[in-house]
Amino acid sequence: MLKLVTLAAVAALGATSVLAQVSSIETARPAGKPDDPNKLICERVEKTGTRLGARRVCMTADQWAAQRSVQREDLERVQRIVNQAPSN
């Protein structure tokens, strides 16, 4: 039981970097044009727990979508691990 709780805690700590707060710098898209997967989008990524740890990250729309997909999968994996803990 303790081993499972420790594993869940380590997984949750590892996911904190995945759950960094992201605020979009560039949100305006031309009306009527389809999204270009190669369009460069810059976002401000803030480090959780500090106001001074923000940095600007620029990636293509496809790269942002892939990163968010990986983050979502990691979060769901952690939630499954925590929810599998046997109750006493």
N, CA, C and O atoms as a DFTB+ gen file, in Angstrom:
352 C
 N C O
     1  1       0.822      -1.188       0.000
     2  2       0.000       0.000       0.000
     3  2       0.865       1.249       0.000
     4  3       0.623       2.178      -0.771
     5  1       1.880       1.273       0.869
     6  2       2.766       2.427       0.944
     7  2       3.525       2.602      -0.361
     8  3       3.771       3.726      -0.799
     9  1       3.894       1.490      -0.979
    10  2       4.616       1.547      -2.244
    11  2       3.750       2.183      -3.326
    12  3       4.247       2.979      -4.122
    13  1       2.463       1.842      -3.368
    14  2       1.545       2.398      -4.353
    15  2       1.324       3.889      -4.122
    16  3       1.284       4.668      -5.075
    17  1       1.183       4.281      -2.874
    18  2       1.001       5.701      -2.552
    19  2       2.256       6.484      -2.931
    20  3       2.164       7.591      -3.462
    21  1       3.420       5.914      -2.659
    22  2       4.671       6.574      -3.024
    23  2       4.771       6.716      -4.532
    24  3       5.180       7.767      -5.025
    25  1       4.406       5.681      -5.274
    26  2       4.432       5.732      -6.729
    27  2       3.491       6.805      -7.250
    28  3       3.843       7.543      -8.170
    29  1       2.308       6.899      -6.677
    30  2       1.347       7.918      -7.094
    31  2       1.875       9.319      -6.799
    32  3       1.701      10.229      -7.609
    33  1       2.517       9.499      -5.648
    34  2       3.073      10.805      -5.298
    35  2       4.191      11.193      -6.246
    36  3       4.270      12.346      -6.671
    37  1       5.052      10.253      -6.584
    38  2       6.149      10.538      -7.516
    39  2       5.589      10.868      -8.896
    40  3       6.079      11.778      -9.565
    41  1       4.577      10.141      -9.320
    42  2       3.959      10.409     -10.619
    43  2       3.311      11.792     -10.636
    44  3       3.399      12.512     -11.630
    45  1       2.667      12.156      -9.540
    46  2       2.033      13.470      -9.459
    47  2       3.071      14.579      -9.477
    48  3       2.855      15.616     -10.103
    49  1       4.188      14.377      -8.802
    50  2       5.247      15.388      -8.818
    51  2       5.846      15.512     -10.200
    52  3       6.184      16.615     -10.631
    53  1       5.985      14.402     -10.900
    54  2       6.510      14.446     -12.257
    55  2       5.559      15.142     -13.205
    56  3       5.990      15.719     -14.204
    57  1       4.280      15.099     -12.910
    58  2       3.293      15.726     -13.780
    59  2       3.192      17.231     -13.568
    60  3       2.573      17.920     -14.378
    61  1       3.787      17.762     -12.495
    62  2       3.665      19.198     -12.247
    63  2       4.310      20.009     -13.349
    64  3       3.820      21.086     -13.690
    65  1       5.410      19.509     -13.919
    66  2       6.007      20.247     -15.024
    67  2       5.113      20.200     -16.247
    68  3       5.121      21.113     -17.073
    69  1       4.342      19.128     -16.356
    70  2       3.425      18.999     -17.478
    71  2       2.265      19.960     -17.322
    72  3       1.699      20.425     -18.311
    73  1       1.915      20.253     -16.107
    74  2       0.756      21.082     -15.832
    75  2       1.098      22.554     -15.651
    76  3       0.346      23.291     -15.012
    77  1       2.229      22.991     -16.208
    78  2       2.617      24.402     -16.094
    79  2       1.544      25.277     -16.725
    80  3       0.917      24.895     -17.713
    81  1       1.342      26.438     -16.153
    82  2       0.327      27.343     -16.660
    83  2       0.805      27.958     -17.963
    84  3       1.948      28.404     -18.070
    85  1      -0.072      27.978     -18.947
    86  2       0.268      28.538     -20.249
    87  2      -0.762      29.596     -20.595
    88  3      -1.966      29.338     -20.563
    89  1      -0.288      30.782     -20.924
    90  2      -1.191      31.832     -21.381
    91  2      -0.754      32.244     -22.780
    92  3       0.435      32.429     -23.040
    93  1      -1.697      32.381     -23.653
    94  2      -1.392      32.637     -25.051
    95  2      -1.043      34.106     -25.268
    96  3      -1.763      34.995     -24.813
    97  1       0.063      34.355     -25.965
    98  2       0.456      35.712     -26.333
    99  2      -0.213      36.069     -27.652
   100  3      -0.721      37.178     -27.823
   101  1      -0.209      35.128     -28.575
   102  2      -0.771      35.370     -29.887
   103  2      -2.047      34.561     -30.033
   104  3      -2.004      33.340     -30.186
   105  1      -3.192      35.252     -29.986
   106  2      -4.455      34.542     -30.083
   107  2      -5.270      34.975     -31.286
   108  3      -6.223      34.290     -31.658
   109  1      -4.921      36.095     -31.902
   110  2      -5.705      36.602     -33.021
   111  2      -5.423      35.782     -34.274
   112  3      -4.273      35.602     -34.674
   113  1      -6.508      35.285     -34.888
   114  2      -6.397      34.543     -36.143
   115  2      -7.216      35.274     -37.188
   116  3      -8.299      35.774     -36.884
   117  1      -6.727      35.346     -38.399
   118  2      -7.525      35.991     -39.449
   119  2      -8.840      35.259     -39.652
   120  3      -8.868      34.029     -39.702
   121  1      -9.924      36.003     -39.769
   122  2     -11.242      35.396     -39.923
   123  2     -11.377      34.784     -41.312
   124  3     -10.936      35.361     -42.307
   125  1     -11.991      33.610     -41.363
   126  2     -12.264      32.979     -42.640
   127  2     -11.128      32.132     -43.197
   128  3     -11.353      31.389     -44.152
   129  1      -9.946      32.206     -42.658
   130  2      -8.831      31.409     -43.151
   131  2      -8.689      30.149     -42.297
   132  3      -8.815      30.214     -41.075
   133  1      -8.428      29.004     -42.933
   134  2      -8.204      27.796     -42.139
   135  2      -6.891      27.892     -41.370
   136  3      -5.974      28.610     -41.769
   137  1      -6.813      27.155     -40.256
   138  2      -5.598      27.179     -39.450
   139  2      -4.449      26.550     -40.223
   140  3      -4.582      25.455     -40.769
   141  1      -3.334      27.241     -40.265
   142  2      -2.134      26.738     -40.929
   143  2      -1.344      25.926     -39.907
   144  3      -0.949      26.475     -38.879
   145  1      -1.096      24.626     -40.155
   146  2      -0.368      23.804     -39.184
   147  2       1.081      24.234     -39.005
   148  3       1.720      23.864     -38.020
   149  1       1.610      25.017     -39.954
   150  2       3.001      25.472     -39.868
   151  2       3.119      26.891     -39.328
   152  3       4.213      27.453     -39.284
   153  1       1.998      27.470     -38.919
   154  2       2.010      28.822     -38.368
   155  2       2.745      28.823     -37.036
   156  3       2.494      27.968     -36.187
   157  1       3.638      29.763     -36.851
   158  2       4.402      29.866     -35.616
   159  2       3.567      30.590     -34.566
   160  3       3.083      31.698     -34.796
   161  1       3.405      29.948     -33.409
   162  2       2.624      30.509     -32.307
   163  2       3.527      30.609     -31.089
   164  3       4.165      29.632     -30.694
   165  1       3.577      31.789     -30.501
   166  2       4.394      32.005     -29.306
   167  2       3.470      32.141     -28.099
   168  3       2.476      32.866     -28.139
   169  1       3.814      31.436     -27.033
   170  2       3.042      31.497     -25.799
   171  2       3.978      31.719     -24.629
   172  3       5.146      31.332     -24.660
   173  1       3.445      32.343     -23.609
   174  2       4.201      32.578     -22.386
   175  2       3.937      31.407     -21.444
   176  3       2.795      31.165     -21.054
   177  1       4.981      30.690     -21.084
   178  2       4.863      29.531     -20.207
   179  2       5.380      29.932     -18.830
   180  3       6.538      30.319     -18.677
   181  1       4.505      29.834     -17.834
   182  2       4.866      30.227     -16.476
   183  2       5.229      29.005     -15.654
   184  3       4.564      27.972     -15.734
   185  1       6.273      29.125     -14.873
   186  2       6.674      28.058     -13.974
   187  2       5.758      28.102     -12.755
   188  3       5.575      29.153     -12.142
   189  1       5.194      26.967     -12.415
   190  2       4.276      26.895     -11.287
   191  2       4.989      27.221      -9.980
   192  3       6.061      26.683      -9.702
   193  1       4.397      28.095      -9.185
   194  2       4.955      28.430      -7.880
   195  2       5.737      29.726      -7.853
   196  3       6.205      30.134      -6.790
   197  1       5.894      30.386      -8.992
   198  2       6.623      31.652      -9.014
   199  2       6.038      32.573     -10.070
   200  3       5.499      32.114     -11.077
   201  1       6.144      33.865      -9.838
   202  2       5.695      34.839     -10.825
   203  2       6.830      35.231     -11.759
   204  3       6.597      35.832     -12.808
   205  1       8.044      34.893     -11.384
   206  2       9.206      35.354     -12.131
   207  2       9.789      34.302     -13.064
   208  3      10.767      34.579     -13.759
   209  1       9.221      33.116     -13.096
   210  2       9.802      32.038     -13.875
   211  2       9.217      31.879     -15.265
   212  3       9.369      30.816     -15.867
   213  1       8.548      32.901     -15.801
   214  2       7.910      32.777     -17.107
   215  2       8.943      32.895     -18.220
   216  3       9.950      33.592     -18.098
   217  1       8.652      32.181     -19.319
   218  2       9.502      32.290     -20.494
   219  2       8.618      32.189     -21.723
   220  3       7.502      31.674     -21.651
   221  1       9.106      32.672     -22.838
   222  2       8.361      32.662     -24.089
   223  2       8.792      31.452     -24.907
   224  3       9.984      31.231     -25.123
   225  1       7.814      30.667     -25.363
   226  2       8.082      29.473     -26.146
   227  2       7.352      29.612     -27.474
   228  3       6.156      29.902     -27.503
   229  1       8.072      29.406     -28.577
   230  2       7.482      29.482     -29.914
   231  2       7.571      28.124     -30.589
   232  3       8.648      27.534     -30.680
   233  1       6.421      27.627     -31.066
   234  2       6.342      26.366     -31.800
   235  2       5.255      26.505     -32.863
   236  3       4.467      27.450     -32.842
   237  1       5.225      25.550     -33.793
   238  2       4.172      25.555     -34.794
   239  2       2.866      25.057     -34.161
   240  3       2.868      24.475     -33.076
   241  1       1.762      25.298     -34.858
   242  2       0.456      24.872     -34.351
   243  2       0.421      23.356     -34.160
   244  3      -0.150      22.869     -33.184
   245  1       1.027      22.607     -35.086
   246  2       1.082      21.145     -34.944
   247  2       1.882      20.727     -33.718
   248  3       1.495      19.791     -33.019
   249  1       2.994      21.407     -33.449
   250  2       3.816      21.076     -32.279
   251  2       3.069      21.362     -30.985
   252  3       3.157      20.582     -30.038
   253  1       2.324      22.486     -30.929
   254  2       1.528      22.793     -29.738
   255  2       0.463      21.726     -29.530
   256  3       0.237      21.282     -28.404
   257  1      -0.198      21.311     -30.621
   258  2      -1.243      20.286     -30.513
   259  2      -0.656      18.969     -30.017
   260  3      -1.259      18.297     -29.180
   261  1       0.511      18.597     -30.527
   262  2       1.160      17.354     -30.096
   263  2       1.547      17.432     -28.625
   264  3       1.372      16.464     -27.886
   265  1       2.076      18.587     -28.191
   266  2       2.473      18.743     -26.791
   267  2       1.261      18.660     -25.875
   268  3       1.325      18.012     -24.830
   269  1       0.177      19.292     -26.238
   270  2      -1.031      19.246     -25.405
   271  2      -1.606      17.830     -25.348
   272  3      -2.137      17.409     -24.321
   273  1      -1.496      17.110     -26.446
   274  2      -1.962      15.725     -26.464
   275  2      -1.143      14.861     -25.493
   276  3      -1.703      14.048     -24.757
   277  1       0.170      15.042     -25.496
   278  2       1.045      14.298     -24.580
   279  2       0.738      14.676     -23.134
   280  3       0.686      13.807     -22.264
   281  1       0.535      15.960     -22.874
   282  2       0.217      16.403     -21.523
   283  2      -1.098      15.805     -21.044
   284  3      -1.209      15.380     -19.894
   285  1      -2.099      15.773     -21.928
   286  2      -3.401      15.205     -21.569
   287  2      -3.265      13.712     -21.254
   288  3      -3.849      13.224     -20.286
   289  1      -2.493      12.988     -22.075
   290  2      -2.276      11.560     -21.843
   291  2      -1.552      11.317     -20.515
   292  3      -1.893      10.389     -19.782
   293  1      -0.544      12.157     -20.204
   294  2       0.184      12.015     -18.937
   295  2      -0.745      12.247     -17.747
   296  3      -0.696      11.507     -16.764
   297  1      -1.584      13.264     -17.834
   298  2      -2.512      13.557     -16.746
   299  2      -3.497      12.412     -16.550
   300  3      -3.780      12.020     -15.418
   301  1      -4.021      11.874     -17.652
   302  2      -4.957      10.757     -17.543
   303  2      -4.275       9.521     -16.959
   304  3      -4.895       8.780     -16.196
   305  1      -3.003       9.288     -17.309
   306  2      -2.254       8.146     -16.766
   307  2      -2.087       8.295     -15.258
   308  3      -2.270       7.328     -14.519
   309  1      -1.744       9.491     -14.795
   310  2      -1.587       9.731     -13.359
   311  2      -2.914       9.535     -12.640
   312  3      -2.957       8.954     -11.555
   313  1      -3.991      10.018     -13.240
   314  2      -5.301       9.862     -12.614
   315  2      -5.697       8.388     -12.518
   316  3      -6.299       7.969     -11.529
   317  1      -5.357       7.603     -13.545
   318  2      -5.662       6.169     -13.492
   319  2      -4.868       5.490     -12.385
   320  3      -5.399       4.629     -11.682
   321  1      -3.599       5.866     -12.222
   322  2      -2.751       5.266     -11.184
   323  2      -3.314       5.566      -9.799
   324  3      -3.408       4.674      -8.956
   325  1      -3.686       6.815      -9.568
   326  2      -4.216       7.219      -8.266
   327  2      -5.545       6.537      -7.988
   328  3      -5.807       6.132      -6.856
   329  1      -6.384       6.407      -9.003
   330  2      -7.716       5.807      -8.810
   331  2      -7.663       4.298      -8.662
   332  3      -8.662       3.697      -8.266
   333  1      -6.539       3.660      -8.964
   334  2      -6.419       2.223      -8.822
   335  2      -5.978       1.813      -7.412
   336  3      -5.939       0.622      -7.102
   337  1      -5.652       2.764      -6.575
   338  2      -5.203       2.463      -5.230
   339  2      -6.313       1.747      -4.450
   340  3      -7.443       2.233      -4.403
   341  1      -6.004       0.608      -3.846
   342  2      -7.028      -0.104      -3.093
   343  2      -7.408       0.678      -1.827
   344  3      -6.553       1.260      -1.160
   345  1      -8.681       0.675      -1.523
   346  2      -9.131       1.360      -0.313
   347  2      -9.149       0.371       0.835
   348  3      -9.492      -0.799       0.664
   349  1      -8.776       0.859       2.006
   350  2      -8.747      -0.009       3.205
   351  2      -9.957       0.226       4.054
   352  3     -10.111      -0.407       5.099
